[in-house]
Amino acid sequence: MVRPKSFAAEPGGGGAPEVVEVESPDPGATNAARILQRHVEERTGPKLDEAAIVVSGGRGLGEASKYEMIEELAKLLRAAPGASRAIVDAGWVPYSHQVGQTGKTVKPTVYIACGISGATQHMVGMKGSKNIVAINKDREAPIFSIADLGVVGDVHKVVPRLIEALRARS
Ligand SMILES: Cc1cc2nc3c(=O)[nH]c(=O)nc-3n(C[C@H](O)[C@H](O)[C@H](O)COP(=O)(O)OP(=O)(O)OC[C@H]3O[C@@H](n4cnc5c(N)ncnc54)[C@H](O)[C@@H]3O)c2cc1C
């Protein structure tokens, strides 16, 4: 009933709940569906909606193979890789990576948006992040309106430099 991380939990102050047994009517055709196969999603690193750092990529990456830099940067930062719906719809990354209204709501300490314009539907899923870093070549991109740190530049130049700097540290 409430989307995870959509607001901070506060003490309710209520008493112990009373358990009431309710007769449920026969819903009809339950158990009609048969499970034929199960697919377990492979994942390394933290879960997107639990990670302290999220690095997300958008259409500004230009092509699917460039998402590898997002994964690389995420790995170096021990972050979870995320995505805008544009690149999920384009089939570059699975739906489980999507941040936003119809994806996951995240509230990490640091959210890094790479080549993401900042559509309302994306921002509702990440605007609660403590620190937002945006990298976009368009200084008018809406994502800068909520960014704590904005880098006006090409993701293909900025992200590799970040990766290089982090590799030099480790
Ligand atoms: C009902 C509904 C639900 C939706 N739900 C979601 C949702 O859950 N999540 C979501 O993300 N979207 C959602 N959307 C889609 C949303 O409206 C946007 O279309 C989408 O977020 C855009 O993704 P994007 O920012 O990657 O792409 P774009 O809007 O195309 O932005 C790409 C950005 O990359 C920048 N760029 C381009 N090249 C470079 C470069 N070389 N270096 C740096 N920057 C560059 C551009 O300046 C631009 O700002 C939803 C839409 C609808 C209608």
The ligand as an SDF file (V2000), in Angstrom:
LIG
                    3D

 53 58  0  0  0  0  0  0  0  0999 V2000
    3.5180    6.8720  -17.2920 C   0  0  0  0  0  0  0  0  0  0  0  0
    5.0020    7.0940  -17.4220 C   0  0  0  0  0  0  0  0  0  0  0  0
    5.8510    6.5090  -16.4870 C   0  0  0  0  0  0  0  0  0  0  0  0
    7.2210    6.6890  -16.5860 C   0  0  0  0  0  0  0  0  0  0  0  0
    8.0280    6.1230  -15.6430 N   0  0  0  0  0  0  0  0  0  0  0  0
    9.3630    6.3670  -15.6880 C   0  0  0  0  0  0  0  0  0  0  0  0
   10.2350    5.8420  -14.6950 C   0  0  0  0  0  0  0  0  0  0  0  0
    9.8370    5.1140  -13.7900 O   0  0  0  0  0  0  0  0  0  0  0  0
   11.5390    6.1500  -14.7990 N   0  0  0  0  0  0  0  0  0  0  0  0
   12.0620    6.9360  -15.7870 C   0  0  0  0  0  0  0  0  0  0  0  0
   13.2840    7.1640  -15.8050 O   0  0  0  0  0  0  0  0  0  0  0  0
   11.2570    7.4240  -16.7280 N   0  0  0  0  0  0  0  0  0  0  0  0
    9.9310    7.1450  -16.7180 C   0  0  0  0  0  0  0  0  0  0  0  0
    9.1420    7.6230  -17.7190 N   0  0  0  0  0  0  0  0  0  0  0  0
    9.7910    8.2200  -18.9090 C   0  0  0  0  0  0  0  0  0  0  0  0
   10.2130    9.6670  -18.7170 C   0  0  0  0  0  0  0  0  0  0  0  0
    9.1400   10.5090  -19.0280 O   0  0  0  0  0  0  0  0  0  0  0  0
   11.3920   10.0000  -19.6540 C   0  0  0  0  0  0  0  0  0  0  0  0
   11.0480    9.7260  -20.9960 O   0  0  0  0  0  0  0  0  0  0  0  0
   12.6850    9.2440  -19.3290 C   0  0  0  0  0  0  0  0  0  0  0  0
   12.9700    9.3310  -17.9440 O   0  0  0  0  0  0  0  0  0  0  0  0
   13.8210    9.8400  -20.1270 C   0  0  0  0  0  0  0  0  0  0  0  0
   14.9900    9.1090  -19.9180 O   0  0  0  0  0  0  0  0  0  0  0  0
   16.4170    9.7820  -20.1300 P   0  0  0  0  0  0  0  0  0  0  0  0
   16.5660   10.9330  -19.2180 O   0  0  0  0  0  0  0  0  0  0  0  0
   17.4240    8.6910  -20.0770 O   0  0  0  0  0  0  0  0  0  0  0  0
   16.3640   10.2330  -21.6590 O   0  0  0  0  0  0  0  0  0  0  0  0
   16.2240   11.6780  -22.3080 P   0  0  0  0  0  0  0  0  0  0  0  0
   15.0580   12.4180  -21.7570 O   0  0  0  0  0  0  0  0  0  0  0  0
   16.3020   11.4680  -23.7710 O   0  0  0  0  0  0  0  0  0  0  0  0
   17.5300   12.4500  -21.8100 O   0  0  0  0  0  0  0  0  0  0  0  0
   18.8140   12.1700  -22.2000 C   0  0  0  0  0  0  0  0  0  0  0  0
   19.7000   13.2420  -21.5800 C   0  0  0  0  0  0  0  0  0  0  0  0
   21.0430   12.9290  -21.8820 O   0  0  0  0  0  0  0  0  0  0  0  0
   21.7280   14.1430  -22.1820 C   0  0  0  0  0  0  0  0  0  0  0  0
   22.8720   13.7690  -23.0150 N   0  0  0  0  0  0  0  0  0  0  0  0
   22.8670   13.3650  -24.3090 C   0  0  0  0  0  0  0  0  0  0  0  0
   24.1130   13.0420  -24.7090 N   0  0  0  0  0  0  0  0  0  0  0  0
   24.9240   13.2830  -23.6280 C   0  0  0  0  0  0  0  0  0  0  0  0
   26.3170   13.1470  -23.4150 C   0  0  0  0  0  0  0  0  0  0  0  0
   27.1390   12.6760  -24.3630 N   0  0  0  0  0  0  0  0  0  0  0  0
   26.8130   13.4840  -22.1900 N   0  0  0  0  0  0  0  0  0  0  0  0
   25.9910   13.9520  -21.2110 C   0  0  0  0  0  0  0  0  0  0  0  0
   24.6550   14.0900  -21.3740 N   0  0  0  0  0  0  0  0  0  0  0  0
   24.1380   13.7490  -22.5560 C   0  0  0  0  0  0  0  0  0  0  0  0
   20.7160   15.0220  -22.8820 C   0  0  0  0  0  0  0  0  0  0  0  0
   21.0770   16.3850  -22.7380 O   0  0  0  0  0  0  0  0  0  0  0  0
   19.4370   14.6620  -22.1270 C   0  0  0  0  0  0  0  0  0  0  0  0
   19.2220   15.5420  -21.0360 O   0  0  0  0  0  0  0  0  0  0  0  0
    7.7650    7.4550  -17.6460 C   0  0  0  0  0  0  0  0  0  0  0  0
    6.9040    8.0370  -18.5770 C   0  0  0  0  0  0  0  0  0  0  0  0
    5.5510    7.8560  -18.4730 C   0  0  0  0  0  0  0  0  0  0  0  0
    4.6350    8.5000  -19.4950 C   0  0  0  0  0  0  0  0  0  0  0  0
  1  2  1  0
  2  3  1  0
  2 52  2  0
  3  4  2  0
  4  5  1  0
  4 50  1  0
  5  6  2  0
  6  7  1  0
  6 13  1  0
  7  8  2  0
  7  9  1  0
  9 10  1  0
 10 11  2  0
 10 12  1  0
 12 13  2  0
 13 14  1  0
 14 15  1  0
 14 50  1  0
 15 16  1  0
 16 17  1  0
 16 18  1  0
 18 19  1  0
 18 20  1  0
 20 21  1  0
 20 22  1  0
 22 23  1  0
 23 24  1  0
 24 25  2  0
 24 26  1  0
 24 27  1  0
 27 28  1  0
 28 29  2  0
 28 30  1  0
 28 31  1  0
 31 32  1  0
 32 33  1  0
 33 34  1  0
 33 48  1  0
 34 35  1  0
 35 36  1  0
 35 46  1  0
 36 37  1  0
 36 45  1  0
 37 38  2  0
 38 39  1  0
 39 40  1  0
 39 45  2  0
 40 41  1  0
 40 42  2  0
 42 43  1  0
 43 44  2  0
 44 45  1  0
 46 47  1  0
 46 48  1  0
 48 49  1  0
 50 51  2  0
 51 52  1  0
 52 53  1  0
M  END
$$$$
